[in-house]
Amino acid sequence: MSSTRLIVQTREFDPVEDLLSYASPEHPLAWLRRGDGIVAIGTGVTASIRVSAGEGPLRSAIIAEAWRELSANAEVDDPVGLPGTGLVGFGALTFDEGSAADSILVVPSIILGKRKGRGWITRIAPVGEDLPQDQPGATLEPSAYGPHWAGTVGPGAQSPEGYQASVRTALDRITNGEIGKIVLARDLAGTIPAHSDLRRLLRALSTGYPDTWTFAVDGLIGASPETLVTAQDGRVTARVLAGTIGRGADADQDTEASAHLATSTKDIDEHAYAVQSLLESLRPHVRAMASSEQPFLLKLPNLFHLATDVEAELADGGSALDLVGALHPTAAVAGTPTEAAVAAIREIEPFDRGRYAGPVGWIDGDGNGEWAIALRCAQFNPGSDADPIAVTAYAGAGIVAASDPETELLETRVKFRPLVDALA
């Protein structure tokens, strides 16, 4: 990667209403929120950084260093100067450093973006080659969405009964003092038809859950409500979500549910673990850090979360990927103490999480970026040309001393709903 030199050109482009209509139907690469965002046009890739297990102690650090070299050697012509313009890489990292899945950062050949009413197009090529224009499968015209399709999913490696047994095992470890909190996930596995237009899934998620980060990176597709970290011109923001309850069927039940969550000792304790973990991890890299003393209720179409926003100023000149390495995994998706919780997850969960609950997002040539935690997501793995596409979806719940196995199972069902509904 150190020998790779790129030329990058960004130009104003009339803002388009539907960015997804320009993305690849079968291999979309996208980052969207409330209609704004960035997508790759077609499937052309100018550069990629892929890190497997065993290549180093921290995959995000390897990728961050490779990105610094790539950015330092790039020739960038970007008069637009908005977040997401210029040299940009889309990334998806594994939850566990020991995962068999790869962590990846992809630099597409052509990127189309929109932010606050302004649009742009970025073309990227190795130095000495012509900038890409209309590559095969990459036109500057939207493409019609493919036929509607439906997927089928059912219990994966972890059955509902097995999940409750895992929660009981975790509770024993909490009682024994090994851990204070652990986040346990379960999986659903299934298939969708070959050659399905995956943009339909992305559109359903972004339309149904507009306040989430809707993403597609290397077959990982989802809609996450949880920002891991955003870095822009020295300003750092993060959001902690921990503590969850399903929405009610009407206004009265909604009020009852939100009041229960706001006063639940179990959920408040779980949230406090997550906030303290983030503050301790972020503190060495920032100054002027501020967060609210009490969490607020975040209302999504299907559930309520306890949420806390954190703001700070970057103090050490690090990039968004450096902050990702410092913060991940948070107590909101792993537990506390972090190392003990991750070790327990490896033992208790009967599957490799892959990129579920790992960092997903983008970074630019100046080190700015937006990164979420890959939640409400599934990994799509195409087989041979005519075979159905395998899909594995994940959802988890935070386990603390007051947790009840059946209640935690119900929480995962609520969290599966956005993806399962969209798949159907």
Secondary structure, 3 states (H helix, E strand, C coil): CCCCCEEEEEEECCCCCCHHHHECCCCCCEEEECCEEEEEECCCEEEEEEECCCCCCCHHHHHHHHHHHHHHCCEEECCCCCCCCCCEEEEECCCCCCCCCCEEEEEECEEEEEECCEEEEEEEEECCCCCCCCCCCCCCCCCCCCCCCCCEEEECCCCHHHHHHHHHHHHHHHHCCCCCEEEEEEEEEEEECCCCCCHHHHHHHHHHCCCCEEEEECCEEEEECCEEEEEECCEEEEEEEEEEEECCCCHHHHHHHHHHHHHCHHHHHHHHHHHHHHHHHHHHHEEEEEECCCCEEEECCCEEEEEEEEEEEECCCCCHHHHHHHHCCCCCCCEECHHHHHHHHHHHCCCCCCCCCCEEEEEECCCCEEEEECCCEEEEECCCCCCCEEEEEEEEEEECCCCCHHHHHHHHHHHHHHHHHHHC
